[in-house]
Amino acid sequence: MTCWEVSNFSAISAWLHPNARNLSNQLRAKSFSSDVETFSYGGVEQFRVLVGNFVTRSEATKFATQLSENEKLPVYVRLAVNR
């Protein structure tokens, strides 16, 4: 089955691990499924906060719009990988 997820990442100010973990914990406290993904960009370790698993891109996009508006976060939708 294909799953979609909502991801939070700011290219302007990369999330530091404590910030990413804090955001993930705040979202979990609001009953969202959330995790932190580590990746390297330009040789620098960076972090994405992943939220939810959705069956359709449409569901993920609707949720992403609400999350962005309610939490004032930059978000995007992508295919779920290894979740």
C-alpha positions as CSV (number, residue, x, y, z in Angstrom):
1,M,0.0,0.0,0.0
2,T,1.2,3.5,-0.8
3,C,1.2,5.9,2.2
4,W,1.8,9.6,2.3
5,E,3.1,11.7,5.1
6,V,3.4,15.4,6.0
7,S,6.9,16.7,6.6
8,N,8.1,19.9,8.2
9,F,11.4,21.4,7.1
10,S,12.7,24.9,6.7
11,A,15.6,25.2,4.2
12,I,16.3,28.7,5.6
13,S,16.9,27.6,9.2
14,A,17.7,23.9,9.5
15,W,16.2,22.3,12.6
16,L,18.6,21.4,15.3
17,H,17.9,18.0,16.8
18,P,16.5,19.4,20.2
19,N,14.2,21.7,18.2
20,A,13.0,18.9,15.9
21,R,12.5,16.5,18.9
22,N,10.6,19.2,20.8
23,L,8.3,19.9,17.8
24,S,7.7,16.2,17.4
25,N,6.8,15.8,21.1
26,Q,4.5,18.8,20.9
27,L,2.6,17.3,18.0
28,R,2.4,13.9,19.8
29,A,0.9,15.7,22.8
30,K,-1.8,16.9,20.4
31,S,-2.4,13.2,19.4
32,F,-0.6,13.4,16.1
33,S,1.6,10.6,14.9
34,S,5.1,12.2,14.7
35,D,8.8,11.2,14.3
36,V,12.1,12.9,13.5
37,E,14.1,11.9,10.4
38,T,17.9,12.7,10.1
39,F,19.5,13.5,6.8
40,S,22.6,15.1,5.5
41,Y,22.5,18.2,3.3
42,G,25.8,19.7,2.1
43,G,27.6,17.6,4.7
44,V,25.6,19.0,7.5
45,E,23.3,16.8,9.6
46,Q,19.7,18.1,9.5
47,F,16.3,17.0,10.7
48,R,12.8,16.7,9.4
49,V,9.7,16.3,11.6
50,L,7.4,13.7,10.0
51,V,3.7,13.7,10.8
52,G,1.0,11.0,10.1
53,N,0.5,8.3,7.6
54,F,-2.3,8.8,5.0
55,V,-3.7,6.5,2.4
56,T,-4.2,9.2,-0.2
57,R,-2.2,12.3,-1.2
58,S,-5.5,14.2,-1.0
59,E,-5.9,13.3,2.7
60,A,-2.3,14.2,3.4
61,T,-2.6,17.5,1.6
62,K,-5.8,18.4,3.5
63,F,-4.1,17.6,6.8
64,A,-1.0,19.5,5.8
65,T,-3.0,22.6,5.0
66,Q,-4.8,22.5,8.4
67,L,-1.5,21.8,10.2
68,S,0.2,24.7,8.5
69,E,-2.6,27.1,9.3
70,N,-3.2,25.9,12.9
71,E,0.4,25.5,14.0
72,K,2.0,28.1,11.8
73,L,4.5,25.6,10.4
74,P,6.0,25.3,6.9
75,V,4.9,21.8,5.7
76,Y,4.9,19.7,2.5
77,V,3.5,16.3,1.5
78,R,5.7,13.4,0.3
79,L,5.5,9.7,-0.1
80,A,6.2,7.8,3.1
81,V,9.6,6.1,3.2
82,N,10.4,3.4,5.7
83,R,7.7,4.2,8.1
